[in-house]
């Protein structure tokens, strides 16, 4: 029988709790950084120029947006493209590795809506 969603979990009987997977922990820490999830969500629909991305994530400073984008780029989730012109414009898009996060982000959004509703 499946436990109800409100059931409490019993403590581990042998005092040896399951360890958190290091890969899971690293991934949660990366996308759980302040603003990182919102940036990834904003880029999940289409590539965005820096200014459009800043507008899509209200409350983030340009400096912090730049920092998070560099971190996400270093992890291979986001790619940066410079477009010629005066002035040159910079856009950001999810890489295939970042695109692979979209189903998880969509599931998290669905969970968040239900969580906020009650």
N, C-alpha and C positions, 0 to 999 in steps of 0.2 A: 504494500500500500504506500502511495506517495505521501510524504508529509505535506500538510497544508502550508500555505504561504506564511501563516502566522505562527507556525510551530517553532518552538525553541530547539536549538541544537544541543545535543548532549555533549559534555566535555569528552575529550578523547580519553578512553579508559586506561591507557597504559602510560600516560604522561609523556608520550612522544608525539606531539602534534605534527601534522604534515607541514613540511617546510614550503614556503612560498618559492615558486619557480623563479630563478634569477632572471630569466628572459622576460617573464611576465612582469616582474618587479621593475625592471629597467624600462619596459614599454609604458607601464602606468606612470612611472616617474616622468618620462619624457612628455607624454601627451597630457599629463596632469599638471604640468608647470603652468603658472598663471598665464593665461591668454593662448597657450599653445593649441588647446582643443578648439577654441573659437576661430583661430587662424586656419587650422586644418578644415574645419567645417565650412568656413567662408570660401575656401579654395576648392571645395568638393564639387561645386557646380561648374566652375569655369576658371581659367586663369584671370588674375586681376592685377592691375597696376598698383603700385605701392599706395598711392593716394586713395584709390577705391577700396583697397584692403583696410586701410586705416579708418575709412568711413564705415565699413562693414562691421568693424569691431569697436563699438563705441567705448570710450574711456581709456583706450590704450595710447600711450605716448609714442611718437615717432621713434624715439630712442629704443624703447622696449620692443616695439614691433620689429625694428631692425635686428635687435639681439635675438629675438625668438626666431625670426626668419633664418638668420645665420645658423642657429642651432638645428633647426629642422632641415636646413640644406645640408649641414654636416652629417646628419643622420641618414641622408638620402631620401627624405620624404618630400622635399620641396626642391624645385629647380628655379633658378633665377635666369631671366633673359633680358638682355639690354637691347633696346630698340633704337636704331639711329634716328637722329633728328636734333633739332635745337630747341630745347635741351633734350638730351637722350632720356628716354623713359625706360623704367625697369618694371618688368612684370614677373609674377610668380605663379607657378602651377604645381600641382601634385605630380610627382614622379609615379611610375608604375608601383613602386613600394608604398607611396602615399595613397594611391588609388585603391590599393588593397585594404586600406583602413576604412573605406567608405561604408561597407556593410556594418562594421562595428560602431561607427559614428552614428549611423541611422538607428541602430538598435538602442544606443545610449540615448538618443533624442527621444525615442518612443518611451523608454523607461523614465526619462526625466519628466515628460509630460504627465505620465501616470503618477509619479512620485509627488509632483507639485499639486496634483488634483486631490490627493488624499490618501 
